[in-house]
């Protein structure tokens, strides 16, 4: 009885580890692919801003179908999302102000209109 219970627990834990690993791999692949976003789209489609020169404010929208759209700012990202026709978004990435590396927008600390 103890052996079966322990075996069931091991299978349950292994299944959870597999699911979490698969989810993390999927999410991380989106972020790695987006790191070359400036080379793929140097200027913003909406305002023409140079995304490399202003790399600290840039964002990337990653859609469920794998398409990525780079913008220069939160304002242009909102414009992109409104124009997308309701496409499902897989991830929203934003540049860290200091490192300029893309991070999930949900984990960013936002300062609006700061001086």
C-alpha positions as CSV (number, residue, x, y, z in Angstrom):
1,X,0.0,0.0,0.0
2,X,2.8,2.4,0.9
3,X,4.7,1.6,-2.3
4,X,1.7,2.3,-4.5
5,X,1.0,5.6,-2.8
6,X,4.6,6.7,-3.1
7,X,4.6,5.6,-6.8
8,X,1.4,7.6,-7.5
9,X,3.0,10.7,-5.8
10,X,6.1,10.4,-7.9
11,X,4.1,10.1,-11.1
12,X,2.0,13.1,-10.1
13,X,5.1,15.2,-9.3
14,X,6.8,14.2,-12.5
15,X,3.8,15.2,-14.5
16,X,3.7,18.6,-12.9
17,X,7.4,19.2,-13.5
18,X,6.9,18.3,-17.1
19,X,4.0,20.7,-17.6
20,X,5.8,23.5,-15.8
21,X,9.0,22.9,-17.9
22,X,7.0,22.9,-21.1
23,X,5.3,26.2,-20.2
24,X,8.5,27.8,-19.3
25,X,10.2,26.7,-22.5
26,X,7.4,28.1,-24.5
27,X,7.4,31.5,-22.8
28,X,11.2,31.7,-22.8
29,X,11.4,31.0,-26.5
30,X,9.2,34.0,-27.1
31,X,11.6,36.2,-25.2
32,X,14.8,34.9,-26.8
33,X,13.3,35.3,-30.3
34,X,12.3,38.9,-29.4
35,X,15.9,39.9,-28.4
36,X,16.8,40.6,-32.0
37,X,13.8,42.8,-32.4
38,X,15.7,45.9,-33.3
39,X,17.4,44.3,-36.2
40,X,14.1,42.9,-37.4
41,X,12.3,46.2,-37.2
42,X,14.5,49.2,-36.8
43,X,11.8,51.9,-36.9
44,X,8.3,52.0,-35.5
45,X,5.6,51.4,-38.0
46,X,3.3,54.0,-36.4
47,X,5.5,57.1,-35.8
48,X,8.8,56.2,-37.5
49,X,10.9,56.6,-34.4
50,X,14.3,54.8,-34.4
51,X,13.8,51.9,-32.1
52,X,17.6,51.5,-31.5
53,X,18.2,55.1,-30.6
54,X,15.2,54.9,-28.2
55,X,15.7,51.3,-27.2
56,X,14.8,52.0,-23.6
57,X,11.2,52.7,-24.4
58,X,10.6,50.0,-27.1
59,X,8.1,47.2,-26.9
60,X,7.4,44.0,-28.8
61,X,4.0,42.4,-29.2
62,X,4.2,38.6,-29.7
63,X,1.1,37.1,-31.2
64,X,-0.1,33.5,-30.8
65,X,0.6,32.8,-34.4
66,X,4.3,33.7,-33.8
67,X,4.2,37.1,-35.5
68,X,6.1,39.9,-33.7
69,X,5.6,43.6,-34.0
70,X,8.1,46.0,-32.6
71,X,7.0,49.5,-31.5
72,X,8.8,52.4,-30.0
73,X,6.6,53.0,-26.9
74,X,3.5,52.1,-24.9
75,X,1.5,54.6,-27.0
76,X,2.4,52.9,-30.3
77,X,1.8,49.5,-28.8
78,X,-1.7,50.5,-27.8
79,X,-2.2,51.7,-31.4
80,X,-0.9,48.3,-32.7
81,X,-3.2,46.4,-30.4
82,X,-6.2,48.4,-31.6
83,X,-5.3,47.8,-35.2
84,X,-4.7,44.1,-34.8
85,X,-8.3,43.1,-35.2
86,X,-8.5,41.2,-32.0
87,X,-5.5,38.8,-32.6
88,X,-4.6,36.8,-29.6
89,X,-1.5,38.1,-27.8
90,X,1.0,35.6,-26.5
91,X,3.4,38.1,-24.8
92,X,4.0,41.8,-24.4
93,X,7.6,42.6,-23.9
94,X,9.1,46.0,-22.8
95,X,12.7,47.1,-22.6
96,X,14.2,47.6,-19.2
97,X,15.2,51.2,-18.9
98,X,18.8,50.5,-17.7
99,X,19.7,47.3,-19.5
100,X,17.5,47.7,-22.6
101,X,16.8,44.0,-22.4
102,X,13.3,42.9,-23.1
103,X,11.2,41.7,-20.1
104,X,7.6,40.8,-19.6
105,X,5.4,43.9,-19.4
106,X,3.6,42.4,-16.5
107,X,6.7,42.4,-14.4
108,X,7.9,45.9,-15.4
109,X,7.6,48.9,-13.1
110,X,6.0,51.7,-15.1
111,X,6.7,55.4,-14.7
112,X,4.4,57.6,-16.8
113,X,5.3,61.2,-17.5
114,X,8.4,61.1,-15.2
115,X,11.0,63.8,-15.3
